[in-house]
Amino acid sequence: MREIVLDTETTGIEVREGHRIIEIGCVELLDRRLTGRHFHVYINPEREVEEGAFAVHGISDAFLADKPRFAEVVDDFMEFIRGARLVIHNAAFDVGFIDAELQRLGGRHGQVTDHCSVVDTLRLARDKHPGQRNSLDALCKRYGVDNSQRDLHGALLDAEILADVYLIMTGGQTALLLSSQGSSDTAGGEIGVIRRLDPARPPLPVIHASAVELQAHEERLAAIEKAAGFVAWPRAAEVVAETL
């Protein structure tokens, strides 16, 4: 399964007011592993960056003046994302801006969803943590993802951070680091992210309980049930049968 974690920066927050994309950052996941491949580009939006947007990302009009226009990078961008599942935080925002850029080119590329499926991590986070703050910074704090370099928003950095958050939030790529194993970046007992960059890394073995261990389990449950006066757990043999 190929997934592309994507983020954009823009001249302002409202696409209907003609605001444009100024940066696109993407990182590639293949079977939930970071591959090291990425797509990153700054774009001349052919309009001014709003003061409020500049305060968020720090990308100036002067910096963007000599950058390529969207029409010059669209083919490479579409080739990179085509056929993948896009992973985006607040997907409606980024997809709306990309679709607006594609429409300005006459529609020959269609829309994003003509080429990709989309997963919105903001929606996933709201479902998983209802009533809580679910910004990317809040999720980093919740899941122990290091975002100390995120003084300003940047599309590629945010995509890399979101990839870590997404892998943890959807159930993988984490380890409990003990104090003797931890680095200066991760205190003992905190959850840290393992970036599995090596595609040749073998899968972890699955170790099944032996017959002796299953019998010991049965005996332990029987003792607990006798003390409690009722049957609280299924027998190990029943559990094993249900999984076959």
Phi and psi in degrees as a GROMACS rama.xvg file:
@    title "Ramachandran Plot"
@    xaxis  label "Phi"
@    yaxis  label "Psi"
@TYPE xy
-103.186  124.472  ARG-2
-125.132  144.585  GLU-3
-120.257  116.611  ILE-4
-86.7451  123.331  VAL-5
-128.377  144.723  LEU-6
-145.899  153.377  ASP-7
-130.834  158.342  THR-8
-120.331  150.672  GLU-9
-136.675  171.019  THR-10
-75.9456  -16.4885  THR-11
-173.066  179.688  GLY-12
-95.6013  -10.2579  ILE-13
-113.978  107.146  GLU-14
-65.2901  -29.7219  VAL-15
-70.6639  -13.3499  ARG-16
-94.7359  11.8525  GLU-17
85.1791  14.7297  GLY-18
-71.3262  153.265  HIS-19
-127.117  162.489  ARG-20
-78.2159  136.681  ILE-21
-119.436  -12.6277  ILE-22
-154.422  138.626  GLU-23
-127.081  132.09  ILE-24
-131.457  131.423  GLY-25
-137.628  142.616  CYS-26
-126.577  148.347  VAL-27
-101.22  134.051  GLU-28
-114.958  134.813  LEU-29
-125.297  116.245  LEU-30
52.1799  44.6636  ASP-31
65.174  25.4637  ARG-32
-122.439  134.265  ARG-33
-66.9692  128.466  LEU-34
-92.7318  -16.4465  THR-35
92.8353  -11.5873  GLY-36
-80.7846  141.027  ARG-37
-150.147  163.39  HIS-38
-127.001  128.242  PHE-39
-147.213  132.01  HIS-40
-154.818  142.594  VAL-41
-96.0694  147.504  TYR-42
-130.937  134.853  ILE-43
-74.7614  114.909  ASN-44
-83.5954  -5.55284  PRO-45
60.4746  31.5951  GLU-46
-163.583  169.54  ARG-47
-78.78  151.431  GLU-48
-85.0758  130.565  VAL-49
-65.7796  149.835  GLU-50
-59.6105  -41.1414  GLU-51
-64.2397  -38.6971  GLY-52
-68.7933  -39.7573  ALA-53
-60.1329  -36.7407  PHE-54
-64.8005  -25.9377  ALA-55
-82.0069  -47.8867  VAL-56
-110.654  -16.6032  HIS-57
71.1224  19.2405  GLY-58
-97.0562  118.052  ILE-59
-94.9362  163.262  SER-60
-61.1912  -39.7219  ASP-61
-63.1729  -41.0261  ALA-62
-63.8755  -36.1584  PHE-63
-84.309  -10.1094  LEU-64
-58.5153  -36.0229  ALA-65
-103.259  12.243  ASP-66
-84.4366  157.076  LYS-67
-66.5641  155.524  PRO-68
-83.7732  162.612  ARG-69
-57.0214  -38.752  PHE-70
-60.0939  -25.9291  ALA-71
-82.96  -17.0056  GLU-72
-115.449  -6.87617  VAL-73
-60.8051  -38.9071  VAL-74
-64.6803  -44.9411  ASP-75
-65.1085  -40.3649  ASP-76
-63.3875  -49.1176  PHE-77
-64.856  -35.1713  MET-78
-64.3771  -36.3258  GLU-79
-69.8729  -38.3064  PHE-80
-93.4732  -14.6375  ILE-81
-58.8063  130.622  ARG-82
82.8918  -4.19795  GLY-83
-93.5065  168.149  ALA-84
-96.3645  121.416  ARG-85
-84.0174  134.47  LEU-86
-113.746  114.576  VAL-87
-138.586  139.159  ILE-88
-89.8917  118.282  HIS-89
63.1706  63.4463  ASN-90
-60.3979  -33.7464  ALA-91
-57.8953  -35.8916  ALA-92
-65.3206  -56.8455  PHE-93
-66.8974  -43.7961  ASP-94
-64.499  -37.9689  VAL-95
-60.7906  -41.9168  GLY-96
-68.9087  -41.5227  PHE-97
-65.1707  -43.9707  ILE-98
-61.0965  -37.5311  ASP-99
-64.1087  -39.8389  ALA-100
-65.4053  -41.7038  GLU-101
-64.2755  -37.9156  LEU-102
-65.5373  -35.0082  GLN-103
-63.262  -22.1056  ARG-104
-90.8512  9.5697  LEU-105
96.9093  0.867945  GLY-106
81.596  8.88417  GLY-107
-66.619  -20.887  ARG-108
-94.9598  -2.99733  HIS-109
71.0147  -144.886  GLY-110
-116.692  166.193  GLN-111
-55.0457  -45.0615  VAL-112
-72.0362  -5.36694  THR-113
-74.6711  -18.7785  ASP-114
-118.904  -21.8302  HIS-115
-142.365  152.666  CYS-116
-90.1451  163.441  SER-117
-133.145  133.37  VAL-118
-113.806  126.119  VAL-119
-98.4878  108.954  ASP-120
-71.0402  -22.5406  THR-121
-66.086  -42.2106  LEU-122
-66.3131  -41.7537  ARG-123
-58.8041  -43.7812  LEU-124
-66.2553  -39.2257  ALA-125
-65.7552  -36.3922  ARG-126
-68.5461  -37.1096  ASP-127
-81.3314  -31.774  LYS-128
-131.24  65.6212  HIS-129
-63.0074  140.922  PRO-130
78.4603  4.12819  GLY-131
-112.076  163.906  GLN-132
-70.1916  133.121  ARG-133
-129.485  28.5355  ASN-134
-65.7896  165.688  SER-135
-61.5129  -40.2987  LEU-136
-62.5997  -41.9889  ASP-137
-64.5676  -39.2182  ALA-138
-68.5097  -36.7232  LEU-139
-59.4827  -44.4777  CYS-140
-65.1617  -41.599  LYS-141
-65.2084  -38.3896  ARG-142
-102.169  4.2818  TYR-143
71.8526  30.1165  GLY-144
-90.9003  130.254  VAL-145
-72.8821  115.09  ASP-146
-123.459  30.8377  ASN-147
-65.4498  -20.7933  SER-148
-85.7733  1.23621  GLN-149
-93.3591  59.6656  ARG-150
-68.6761  -40.5772  ASP-151
-122.96  155.569  LEU-152
-71.2949  138.972  HIS-153
-144.026  137.977  GLY-154
-62.8793  -44.6947  ALA-155
-70.8667  -44.3273  LEU-156
-61.7643  -43.114  LEU-157
-65.6173  -35.3154  ASP-158
-65.4963  -40.5801  ALA-159
-64.4763  -43.4856  GLU-160
-64.9576  -43.6528  ILE-161
-62.0248  -36.2805  LEU-162
-58.9882  -44.2144  ALA-163
-62.2268  -46.7903  ASP-164
-61.2121  -45.016  VAL-165
-61.0313  -44.203  TYR-166
-63.5543  -39.7907  LEU-167
-70.4265  -47.3449  ILE-168
-63.4345  -30.1548  MET-169
-99.0486  12.6445  THR-170
102.224  34.2372  GLY-171
-167.102  175.84  GLY-172
66.9696  34.2469  GLN-173
-126.241  160.95  THR-174
-147.648  147.506  ALA-175
-88.7083  112.984  LEU-176
-92.3593  123.019  LEU-177
-78.4466  160.901  LEU-178
-60.629  -32.4817  SER-179
-74.0514  -16.286  SER-180
-104.706  -15.8652  GLN-181
-71.4482  161.007  GLY-182
-102.283  -177.937  SER-183
-66.5802  -17.674  SER-184
-89.0729  -15.0984  ASP-185
-133.338  116.841  THR-186
-71.9422  156.02  ALA-187
-58.53  135.323  GLY-188
88.123  -11.2455  GLY-189
-82.8868  158.801  GLU-190
-87.0569  126.604  ILE-191
-116.064  160.758  GLY-192
-95.2883  132.21  VAL-193
-100.666  116.049  ILE-194
-91.8742  107.537  ARG-195
-87.4328  82.211  ARG-196
-79.5024  -22.418  LEU-197
-87.6062  106.721  ASP-198
-66.3477  -15.7919  PRO-199
-86.1078  -4.73253  ALA-200
-62.062  125.945  ARG-201
-70.43  153.204  PRO-202
-67.6324  153.526  PRO-203
-68.0635  141.51  LEU-204
-71.5711  150.263  PRO-205
-101.949  118.494  VAL-206
-107.099  118.174  ILE-207
-92.0326  151.987  HIS-208
-66.29  142.359  ALA-209
-80.7586  171.224  SER-210
-61.8734  -38.21  ALA-211
-65.1088  -42.047  VAL-212
-67.0537  -38.3473  GLU-213
-64.9014  -39.3937  LEU-214
-65.5137  -41.3535  GLN-215
-62.8843  -36.7861  ALA-216
-63.4882  -45.1407  HIS-217
-58.0873  -45.7217  GLU-218
-66.1173  -38.4431  GLU-219
-65.9949  -41.9861  ARG-220
-64.6933  -40.309  LEU-221
-61.3966  -40.6483  ALA-222
-65.3929  -40.4025  ALA-223
-66.1256  -43.5368  ILE-224
-63.4452  -38.8243  GLU-225
-64.1702  -41.9001  LYS-226
-69.1274  -35.518  ALA-227
-83.0882  -25.7126  ALA-228
87.0751  11.7559  GLY-229
-156.181  165.001  PHE-230
-89.4393  115.841  VAL-231
-104.87  -23.6509  ALA-232
-130.439  150.537  TRP-233
-70.3613  150.058  PRO-234
-63.7526  149.12  ARG-235
-57.1881  -38.4016  ALA-236
-62.6415  -36.2549  ALA-237
-68.5737  -40.312  GLU-238
-62.3674  -44.5413  VAL-239
-62.3467  -42.4179  VAL-240
-62.2172  -37.3696  ALA-241
-67.9647  -24.8588  GLU-242
-90.0103  -8.68432  THR-243
